[in-house]
Amino acid sequence: MANKISILVAKHSRQDGVVSMRNVTIRERLLRLLLGKPHHLMVIAPGKDVQQLQINEVKGDSYERNE
């Protein structure tokens, strides 16, 4: 079974969402020496059945799609 994921980016998250996101900060001293100042990462790991990943920015705080 193949799935399609569409990601909408907004300032505030939805509480009823299926997937959540978390920022990860790299702080360890060794990595700071290698990479410089701390960096923030977001990792998106879709499942093996996902064939397409789409990321869109939402204008304003509206979750409504204008199609």
Biopython code that builds the backbone (N, CA, C, O; Angstrom):
import numpy as np
from Bio.PDB.StructureBuilder import StructureBuilder

atoms = [
    (1, "MET", "N", (0.841, -1.174, 0.000)),
    (1, "MET", "CA", (0.000, 0.000, 0.000)),
    (1, "MET", "C", (0.886, 1.237, 0.000)),
    (1, "MET", "O", (1.763, 1.359, 0.856)),
    (2, "ALA", "N", (0.684, 2.146, -0.927)),
    (2, "ALA", "CA", (1.475, 3.374, -1.038)),
    (2, "ALA", "C", (0.718, 4.526, -0.392)),
    (2, "ALA", "O", (-0.507, 4.603, -0.477)),
    (3, "ASN", "N", (1.455, 5.414, 0.250)),
    (3, "ASN", "CA", (0.876, 6.586, 0.905)),
    (3, "ASN", "C", (1.481, 7.851, 0.342)),
    (3, "ASN", "O", (2.568, 7.826, -0.234)),
    (4, "LYS", "N", (0.776, 8.959, 0.507)),
    (4, "LYS", "CA", (1.261, 10.273, 0.111)),
    (4, "LYS", "C", (1.159, 11.177, 1.330)),
    (4, "LYS", "O", (0.118, 11.212, 1.987)),
    (5, "ILE", "N", (2.227, 11.909, 1.642)),
    (5, "ILE", "CA", (2.242, 12.812, 2.786)),
    (5, "ILE", "C", (2.360, 14.233, 2.276)),
    (5, "ILE", "O", (3.199, 14.521, 1.422)),
    (6, "SER", "N", (1.528, 15.122, 2.792)),
    (6, "SER", "CA", (1.604, 16.541, 2.479)),
    (6, "SER", "C", (1.816, 17.285, 3.788)),
    (6, "SER", "O", (1.055, 17.084, 4.735)),
    (7, "ILE", "N", (2.834, 18.142, 3.864)),
    (7, "ILE", "CA", (3.167, 18.866, 5.084)),
    (7, "ILE", "C", (2.899, 20.343, 4.865)),
    (7, "ILE", "O", (3.391, 20.933, 3.903)),
    (8, "LEU", "N", (2.115, 20.945, 5.760)),
    (8, "LEU", "CA", (1.845, 22.373, 5.738)),
    (8, "LEU", "C", (2.593, 23.000, 6.906)),
    (8, "LEU", "O", (2.508, 22.508, 8.031)),
    (9, "VAL", "N", (3.320, 24.076, 6.652)),
    (9, "VAL", "CA", (4.118, 24.729, 7.679)),
    (9, "VAL", "C", (3.396, 25.988, 8.136)),
    (9, "VAL", "O", (3.055, 26.838, 7.314)),
    (10, "ALA", "N", (3.157, 26.120, 9.450)),
    (10, "ALA", "CA", (2.479, 27.285, 10.021)),
    (10, "ALA", "C", (3.174, 27.683, 11.317)),
    (10, "ALA", "O", (3.987, 26.930, 11.853)),
    (11, "LYS", "N", (2.845, 28.878, 11.818)),
    (11, "LYS", "CA", (3.472, 29.354, 13.054)),
    (11, "LYS", "C", (3.013, 28.564, 14.269)),
    (11, "LYS", "O", (3.807, 28.334, 15.181)),
    (12, "HIS", "N", (1.755, 28.144, 14.306)),
    (12, "HIS", "CA", (1.205, 27.429, 15.454)),
    (12, "HIS", "C", (0.801, 26.021, 15.025)),
    (12, "HIS", "O", (0.245, 25.836, 13.942)),
    (13, "SER", "N", (1.078, 25.028, 15.872)),
    (13, "SER", "CA", (0.773, 23.644, 15.516)),
    (13, "SER", "C", (-0.684, 23.305, 15.825)),
    (13, "SER", "O", (-1.336, 23.944, 16.651)),
    (14, "ARG", "N", (-1.163, 22.290, 15.138)),
    (14, "ARG", "CA", (-2.515, 21.792, 15.370)),
    (14, "ARG", "C", (-2.444, 20.713, 16.438)),
    (14, "ARG", "O", (-1.542, 19.876, 16.421)),
    (15, "GLN", "N", (-3.385, 20.729, 17.358)),
    (15, "GLN", "CA", (-3.399, 19.753, 18.438)),
    (15, "GLN", "C", (-3.956, 18.402, 17.983)),
    (15, "GLN", "O", (-3.670, 17.383, 18.611)),
    (16, "ASP", "N", (-4.737, 18.373, 16.914)),
    (16, "ASP", "CA", (-5.353, 17.131, 16.456)),
    (16, "ASP", "C", (-4.568, 16.479, 15.322)),
    (16, "ASP", "O", (-5.099, 15.610, 14.631)),
    (17, "GLY", "N", (-3.322, 16.878, 15.119)),
    (17, "GLY", "CA", (-2.513, 16.350, 14.025)),
    (17, "GLY", "C", (-2.106, 14.900, 14.243)),
    (17, "GLY", "O", (-2.061, 14.425, 15.377)),
    (18, "VAL", "N", (-1.813, 14.205, 13.164)),
    (18, "VAL", "CA", (-1.405, 12.811, 13.212)),
    (18, "VAL", "C", (0.084, 12.692, 13.511)),
    (18, "VAL", "O", (0.516, 11.745, 14.169)),
    (19, "VAL", "N", (0.870, 13.654, 13.027)),
    (19, "VAL", "CA", (2.322, 13.631, 13.182)),
    (19, "VAL", "C", (2.741, 14.876, 13.948)),
    (19, "VAL", "O", (2.173, 15.950, 13.753)),
    (20, "SER", "N", (3.725, 14.734, 14.810)),
    (20, "SER", "CA", (4.238, 15.905, 15.522)),
    (20, "SER", "C", (5.699, 16.122, 15.156)),
    (20, "SER", "O", (6.350, 15.240, 14.596)),
    (21, "MET", "N", (6.207, 17.311, 15.483)),
    (21, "MET", "CA", (7.575, 17.684, 15.140)),
    (21, "MET", "C", (8.267, 18.166, 16.397)),
    (21, "MET", "O", (7.641, 18.757, 17.278)),
    (22, "ARG", "N", (9.547, 17.914, 16.474)),
    (22, "ARG", "CA", (10.325, 18.362, 17.624)),
    (22, "ARG", "C", (11.662, 18.860, 17.128)),
    (22, "ARG", "O", (12.307, 18.198, 16.316)),
    (23, "ASN", "N", (12.097, 20.037, 17.612)),
    (23, "ASN", "CA", (13.419, 20.556, 17.277)),
    (23, "ASN", "C", (14.457, 19.891, 18.166)),
    (23, "ASN", "O", (14.240, 19.727, 19.366)),
    (24, "VAL", "N", (15.574, 19.511, 17.584)),
    (24, "VAL", "CA", (16.655, 18.868, 18.319)),
    (24, "VAL", "C", (17.870, 19.779, 18.255)),
    (24, "VAL", "O", (18.284, 20.176, 17.166)),
    (25, "THR", "N", (18.458, 20.125, 19.422)),
    (25, "THR", "CA", (19.630, 20.990, 19.480)),
    (25, "THR", "C", (20.885, 20.148, 19.698)),
    (25, "THR", "O", (20.928, 19.302, 20.592)),
    (26, "ILE", "N", (21.881, 20.382, 18.892)),
    (26, "ILE", "CA", (23.155, 19.678, 19.048)),
    (26, "ILE", "C", (24.028, 20.523, 19.957)),
    (26, "ILE", "O", (24.459, 21.600, 19.547)),
    (27, "ARG", "N", (24.308, 20.073, 21.184)),
    (27, "ARG", "CA", (25.025, 20.888, 22.153)),
    (27, "ARG", "C", (26.345, 20.291, 22.611)),
    (27, "ARG", "O", (27.153, 20.989, 23.224)),
    (28, "GLU", "N", (26.572, 19.070, 22.339)),
    (28, "GLU", "CA", (27.760, 18.426, 22.870)),
    (28, "GLU", "C", (29.017, 19.191, 22.481)),
    (28, "GLU", "O", (29.121, 19.702, 21.366)),
    (29, "ARG", "N", (29.970, 19.267, 23.405)),
    (29, "ARG", "CA", (31.190, 20.057, 23.184)),
    (29, "ARG", "C", (31.965, 19.584, 21.956)),
    (29, "ARG", "O", (32.481, 20.413, 21.206)),
    (30, "LEU", "N", (32.056, 18.305, 21.738)),
    (30, "LEU", "CA", (32.788, 17.793, 20.577)),
    (30, "LEU", "C", (32.141, 18.259, 19.278)),
    (30, "LEU", "O", (32.837, 18.701, 18.363)),
    (31, "LEU", "N", (30.822, 18.167, 19.189)),
    (31, "LEU", "CA", (30.137, 18.619, 17.980)),
    (31, "LEU", "C", (30.214, 20.132, 17.830)),
    (31, "LEU", "O", (30.248, 20.640, 16.709)),
    (32, "ARG", "N", (30.243, 20.859, 18.946)),
    (32, "ARG", "CA", (30.386, 22.315, 18.861)),
    (32, "ARG", "C", (31.741, 22.676, 18.281)),
    (32, "ARG", "O", (31.853, 23.624, 17.504)),
    (33, "LEU", "N", (32.778, 21.924, 18.656)),
    (33, "LEU", "CA", (34.100, 22.175, 18.084)),
    (33, "LEU", "C", (34.111, 21.887, 16.583)),
    (33, "LEU", "O", (34.768, 22.590, 15.815)),
    (34, "LEU", "N", (33.384, 20.856, 16.173)),
    (34, "LEU", "CA", (33.353, 20.484, 14.756)),
    (34, "LEU", "C", (32.427, 21.381, 13.930)),
    (34, "LEU", "O", (32.757, 21.746, 12.802)),
    (35, "LEU", "N", (31.263, 21.737, 14.497)),
    (35, "LEU", "CA", (30.232, 22.433, 13.727)),
    (35, "LEU", "C", (30.098, 23.919, 14.048)),
    (35, "LEU", "O", (29.408, 24.642, 13.329)),
    (36, "GLY", "N", (30.745, 24.386, 15.117)),
    (36, "GLY", "CA", (30.582, 25.789, 15.515)),
    (36, "GLY", "C", (29.437, 25.928, 16.499)),
    (36, "GLY", "O", (29.235, 25.060, 17.349)),
    (37, "LYS", "N", (28.680, 27.023, 16.388)),
    (37, "LYS", "CA", (27.559, 27.289, 17.294)),
    (37, "LYS", "C", (26.509, 26.185, 17.187)),
    (37, "LYS", "O", (26.448, 25.480, 16.180)),
    (38, "PRO", "N", (25.672, 26.031, 18.237)),
    (38, "PRO", "CA", (24.619, 24.998, 18.193)),
    (38, "PRO", "C", (23.695, 25.186, 16.992)),
    (38, "PRO", "O", (23.381, 26.313, 16.607)),
    (39, "HIS", "N", (23.269, 24.083, 16.413)),
    (39, "HIS", "CA", (22.373, 24.090, 15.260)),
    (39, "HIS", "C", (21.075, 23.406, 15.647)),
    (39, "HIS", "O", (21.062, 22.508, 16.489)),
    (40, "HIS", "N", (19.999, 23.828, 15.037)),
    (40, "HIS", "CA", (18.700, 23.197, 15.252)),
    (40, "HIS", "C", (18.386, 22.344, 14.027)),
    (40, "HIS", "O", (18.519, 22.801, 12.892)),
    (41, "LEU", "N", (17.971, 21.105, 14.263)),
    (41, "LEU", "CA", (17.659, 20.170, 13.188)),
    (41, "LEU", "C", (16.209, 19.728, 13.278)),
    (41, "LEU", "O", (15.639, 19.649, 14.366)),
    (42, "MET", "N", (15.627, 19.447, 12.144)),
    (42, "MET", "CA", (14.342, 18.788, 12.102)),
    (42, "MET", "C", (14.503, 17.611, 11.146)),
    (42, "MET", "O", (14.882, 17.791, 9.989)),
    (43, "VAL", "N", (14.217, 16.421, 11.628)),
    (43, "VAL", "CA", (14.365, 15.218, 10.817)),
    (43, "VAL", "C", (12.977, 14.711, 10.456)),
    (43, "VAL", "O", (12.134, 14.504, 11.329)),
    (44, "ILE", "N", (12.748, 14.515, 9.174)),
    (44, "ILE", "CA", (11.496, 13.945, 8.687)),
    (44, "ILE", "C", (11.827, 12.556, 8.161)),
    (44, "ILE", "O", (12.612, 12.404, 7.225)),
    (45, "ALA", "N", (11.221, 11.545, 8.774)),
    (45, "ALA", "CA", (11.500, 10.166, 8.387)),
    (45, "ALA", "C", (10.196, 9.494, 7.955)),
    (45, "ALA", "O", (9.514, 8.890, 8.783)),
    (46, "PRO", "N", (9.842, 9.591, 6.677)),
    (46, "PRO", "CA", (8.617, 8.940, 6.214)),
    (46, "PRO", "C", (8.779, 7.421, 6.203)),
    (46, "PRO", "O", (9.890, 6.904, 6.089)),
    (47, "GLY", "N", (7.666, 6.727, 6.321)),
    (47, "GLY", "CA", (7.681, 5.271, 6.300)),
    (47, "GLY", "C", (8.029, 4.722, 4.926)),
    (47, "GLY", "O", (8.102, 5.465, 3.948)),
    (48, "LYS", "N", (8.241, 3.424, 4.863)),
    (48, "LYS", "CA", (8.675, 2.803, 3.606)),
    (48, "LYS", "C", (7.591, 2.816, 2.529)),
    (48, "LYS", "O", (7.895, 2.657, 1.347)),
    (49, "ASP", "N", (6.327, 3.004, 2.926)),
    (49, "ASP", "CA", (5.233, 3.023, 1.958)),
    (49, "ASP", "C", (4.974, 4.404, 1.364)),
    (49, "ASP", "O", (4.151, 4.527, 0.458)),
    (50, "VAL", "N", (5.649, 5.441, 1.844)),
    (50, "VAL", "CA", (5.440, 6.803, 1.350)),
    (50, "VAL", "C", (6.172, 6.977, 0.032)),
    (50, "VAL", "O", (7.379, 6.751, -0.051)),
    (51, "GLN", "N", (5.435, 7.384, -1.007)),
    (51, "GLN", "CA", (6.033, 7.585, -2.321)),
    (51, "GLN", "C", (6.328, 9.047, -2.599)),
    (51, "GLN", "O", (7.187, 9.355, -3.426)),
    (52, "GLN", "N", (5.625, 9.964, -1.919)),
    (52, "GLN", "CA", (5.790, 11.386, -2.206)),
    (52, "GLN", "C", (5.709, 12.170, -0.907)),
    (52, "GLN", "O", (4.878, 11.877, -0.048)),
    (53, "LEU", "N", (6.580, 13.178, -0.765)),
    (53, "LEU", "CA", (6.588, 14.063, 0.395)),
    (53, "LEU", "C", (6.536, 15.491, -0.109)),
    (53, "LEU", "O", (7.392, 15.901, -0.892)),
    (54, "GLN", "N", (5.546, 16.255, 0.328)),
    (54, "GLN", "CA", (5.345, 17.622, -0.148)),
    (54, "GLN", "C", (5.314, 18.550, 1.052)),
    (54, "GLN", "O", (4.583, 18.293, 2.008)),
    (55, "ILE", "N", (6.105, 19.644, 1.022)),
    (55, "ILE", "CA", (6.156, 20.618, 2.106)),
    (55, "ILE", "C", (5.719, 21.968, 1.560)),
    (55, "ILE", "O", (6.294, 22.467, 0.593)),
    (56, "ASN", "N", (4.694, 22.565, 2.183)),
    (56, "ASN", "CA", (4.161, 23.860, 1.768)),
    (56, "ASN", "C", (4.121, 24.799, 2.958)),
    (56, "ASN", "O", (3.851, 24.368, 4.079)),
    (57, "GLU", "N", (4.387, 26.082, 2.726)),
    (57, "GLU", "CA", (4.281, 27.097, 3.773)),
    (57, "GLU", "C", (2.876, 27.665, 3.768)),
    (57, "GLU", "O", (2.353, 28.033, 2.716)),
    (58, "VAL", "N", (2.260, 27.738, 4.948)),
    (58, "VAL", "CA", (0.918, 28.283, 5.084)),
    (58, "VAL", "C", (1.036, 29.781, 5.301)),
    (58, "VAL", "O", (1.757, 30.218, 6.199)),
    (59, "LYS", "N", (0.346, 30.572, 4.500)),
    (59, "LYS", "CA", (0.346, 32.029, 4.649)),
    (59, "LYS", "C", (-0.539, 32.400, 5.833)),
    (59, "LYS", "O", (-1.705, 32.007, 5.865)),
    (60, "GLY", "N", (-0.020, 33.142, 6.803)),
    (60, "GLY", "CA", (-0.782, 33.523, 7.994)),
    (60, "GLY", "C", (-0.966, 32.331, 8.913)),
    (60, "GLY", "O", (-0.177, 31.386, 8.877)),
    (61, "ASP", "N", (-2.014, 32.371, 9.744)),
    (61, "ASP", "CA", (-2.279, 31.285, 10.685)),
    (61, "ASP", "C", (-3.415, 30.386, 10.226)),
    (61, "ASP", "O", (-3.914, 29.585, 11.016)),
    (62, "SER", "N", (-3.832, 30.491, 8.991)),
    (62, "SER", "CA", (-4.946, 29.705, 8.478)),
    (62, "SER", "C", (-4.477, 28.320, 8.061)),
    (62, "SER", "O", (-3.421, 28.170, 7.447)),
    (63, "TYR", "N", (-5.274, 27.304, 8.403)),
    (63, "TYR", "CA", (-4.982, 25.943, 7.971)),
    (63, "TYR", "C", (-5.809, 25.562, 6.751)),
    (63, "TYR", "O", (-5.666, 24.460, 6.223)),
    (64, "GLU", "N", (-6.664, 26.460, 6.306)),
    (64, "GLU", "CA", (-7.488, 26.192, 5.140)),
    (64, "GLU", "C", (-6.633, 26.232, 3.887)),
    (64, "GLU", "O", (-5.802, 27.127, 3.733)),
    (65, "ARG", "N", (-6.824, 25.281, 2.997)),
    (65, "ARG", "CA", (-6.091, 25.243, 1.730)),
    (65, "ARG", "C", (-6.915, 25.950, 0.675)),
    (65, "ARG", "O", (-8.100, 25.665, 0.505)),
    (66, "ASN", "N", (-6.293, 26.863, -0.026)),
    (66, "ASN", "CA", (-6.962, 27.586, -1.110)),
    (66, "ASN", "C", (-6.639, 26.899, -2.422)),
    (66, "ASN", "O", (-5.592, 27.148, -3.019)),
    (67, "GLU", "N", (-7.533, 26.037, -2.869)),
    (67, "GLU", "CA", (-7.296, 25.296, -4.111)),
    (67, "GLU", "C", (-8.343, 25.656, -5.128)),
    (67, "GLU", "O", (-8.322, 25.139, -6.245)),
]
sb = StructureBuilder()
sb.init_structure("model")
sb.init_model(0)
sb.init_chain("A")
sb.init_seg("    ")
for serial, (resi, resn, name, xyz) in enumerate(atoms, 1):
    if name == "N":
        sb.init_residue(resn, " ", resi, " ")
    sb.init_atom(name, np.array(xyz, "f"), 0.0, 1.0, " ", f" {name:<3s}", serial, name[0])
structure = sb.get_structure()
